[in-house]
C-alpha cells in the first residue's frame, strides 16, 4: 500500500472498494428475474432492451472515466458514477411508462461505466503484491454474493408488483455513504508523481503493450463466446427434457456459488500459477460446455454449471490483476477501462454471435454447446502456445508498484 495514503480505516477502505465493485453484478441480477412481469405490464414492448441497454452505455462511459481520471480525482468520478447508478436503479420504481424505464437503464449503465473501471485502479493505487491480488479476487467474490441476493430479492418482491424490485438499489445509497466516509482523497492522475515524471518514461512504459492488449482481446473473445451459457442454459434444460425453470435457477445458483468460492481462493491460485493461471478459466469453460453438451441428467447439468463457475471466478480477477502488473501506472486507468469495455462489449455481442452460430449448430442447443466446447478448446491451445512462446516475458514489471 502507498505509505503516503492516510486511511480513516483501512478495513473501511477495503470494504468500500469491494462493495463498489458490485455495481456490474446488479445490472442483470436485479432485472433478469422480473423480465416476464415487466413484459406483462408493457405488452408489445421489447423488454430485452432493459438488459441489453446498460452494457452498451457502459462502453463509452468507461472510456470517459479513463479520460476524466487524468483531470479529476478518481474518488470524485466514483461518487458521480454511484449517484447516476442510484438514480437509474431506484428511478425504475417510479417509471410511468416503458420509455421512462428505458431512460433509467441508461443512467444505470452510465453510472456503472464510470464506477467499474475505477475500482480496480484504486485497488492498484492503495494495495500492492498479494494484498492487491487478494482484493481483486475478493471483489469478484463479493459481487457473486450480491448477484445471488439481488436475484432472490428481486424475484420475491416482483410478486408485489414490478415496481417494487427496483428498491433493492437503495443498498447502493449506503455504498455511496461509505465512499464519502472511508475512501481517501486521490489526486487527479496529472498531479501524481508518475504523471509529473511522464517525460522521463521510456516510450515502452507509456504504451499499454502487446501482452496487455492480448489480455483485453481475450476478455472480449471469452465473454462473447462464454455468455452463450447464460443465454441458452434454461432453453437447453427444457429441450433435453431434464428439468424446468426451477432447475435452471438452481444451476445458475450453483454457478454463482462456485464462482464465489473460487474467487476467494484466487489469491493463492495466482500466487502459485502466476501467468499460467489463465489456463484454469480456459480449461474450465471448455470442459463446462463439453459436460453440458452431453448431459442427459441433472447430474450432468450441475457438473457443467459448477465448472462454469470456476471460469467466472478466475477470468475477471486474473485479467484485472495481470493488466495492473503489466501496465505502468501512467496508463493503468486507461488499460483497465479498455478491459471493462471489452467485457461488456463481449456481453453485448454475444446475442448476435449466438444468432450467427445457431445456424451452424442446426438449431440444437446441445449441438451449439458442442461447438462452444470446440471453440474454447482451440482457444485454450492458442493461449497455451502464447504462454510458451512468451515465457521469457513472464514477469509482471509493475506487480508490486503503487501509484
Secondary structure, DSSP 8 states (H G I E B T S, - for coil): --TT---S-HHHHHHHHHHHTTHHHHHHHHHGGGHHHHHHHTTTS-TTHHHHHHHHHHHHHHHHHHHHTTTS-HHHHHHHHHHHHHHHHHHGGG-SSHHHHHHHHHHHHHHHHHHHHHHHHHHHHH--HHHHHHHHHHHHHHHHHHHHHHHHHHHHHTTT-TTGGGGGGGHHHHHHHHHHHHS-----GGGSHHHHTGGGS-HHHHS--HHHHHHHHHHHHHHHHHTHHHHHHHHHHHHTTS--HHHHHHHHHHHHHHHHHHHHTHHHHHHHHGGGGHHHHHHHHHHHHHHHHT--SHHHHHHHHHHHHHHHHHHHHHHHHHHHHHS-HHHHHHHHHHHHHHHHHHHHHHHHHHHHHHHHHTT-HHHHHHHHHHHHHHHHHHHHHHHHHTGGG---TTTT---
